[in-house]
Amino acid sequence: MLLHIGEGTLVRAREVIGFFDLDGSSGEMTKEFLHKKEKEGVTELLTTDIPRAFVLTDEKVYITRLSATTLRGRAEEK
């Protein structure tokens, strides 16, 4: 099953590890994790708007304008 995560990007649902909000209270560990993944070159920004969440998969981190709640709902619909 494919899951739409924003800006026309589809990922296999079985590859998704989790959906995580990027609200103003994101902790230091989250910021460090994202910075590390960016340095590794495995992040993909899917928005020019304010990012609201990130999708962690087996191989990539996708940063999206969709909320984690919306993404979770889409995953559960299928």
C-alpha positions in Angstrom: 0.0 0.0 0.0 1.2 3.5 -0.9 0.8 6.5 1.4 0.6 10.1 0.2 2.8 12.2 2.6 2.6 15.5 0.8 3.6 17.3 -2.4 2.8 14.3 -4.6 5.2 12.1 -2.7 4.2 8.5 -2.0 6.0 6.0 0.3 5.3 2.3 1.0 3.3 2.1 4.2 5.4 -0.9 5.4 8.5 1.3 5.3 7.1 3.9 7.6 8.5 3.8 11.1 6.6 6.7 12.5 5.1 10.2 12.1 6.4 12.9 14.4 5.1 16.5 15.0 7.5 19.4 14.6 5.7 21.9 16.8 7.4 24.6 18.8 8.1 22.2 21.7 10.3 19.8 19.7 13.0 18.6 22.1 16.7 18.9 21.7 17.0 15.2 20.9 14.6 15.6 17.9 16.5 18.6 16.7 19.8 16.8 17.0 18.4 13.7 15.2 17.1 15.8 12.3 20.4 17.7 12.0 22.3 14.4 11.9 20.0 13.0 9.2 20.4 16.2 7.2 24.2 15.9 7.4 23.9 12.3 6.2 21.9 13.5 3.2 18.8 11.4 3.9 16.3 14.1 4.5 13.8 15.4 1.9 11.9 18.7 2.4 8.4 18.3 0.9 7.2 21.9 1.5 8.1 25.5 1.1 5.6 26.3 3.8 6.2 25.9 7.5 6.9 22.2 8.2 4.5 20.5 10.6 5.8 17.0 10.9 8.4 14.5 9.7 7.9 10.9 8.4 10.6 8.5 9.4 11.1 5.6 7.0 13.6 2.8 6.7 15.9 4.9 4.5 14.8 8.5 4.6 13.3 11.3 6.7 10.6 13.4 4.9 9.7 16.8 6.3 6.2 17.8 5.4 3.6 20.4 5.9 1.0 17.8 6.9 0.5 17.1 10.6 1.4 13.8 12.2 -2.3 13.3 13.0 -3.3 13.7 9.3 -0.6 11.3 8.2 -1.6 8.8 10.8 -5.2 9.1 9.7 -4.3 8.4 6.1 -2.3 5.4 7.1 -5.2 4.0 9.1 -7.7 4.5 6.3 -6.0 2.0 4.1 
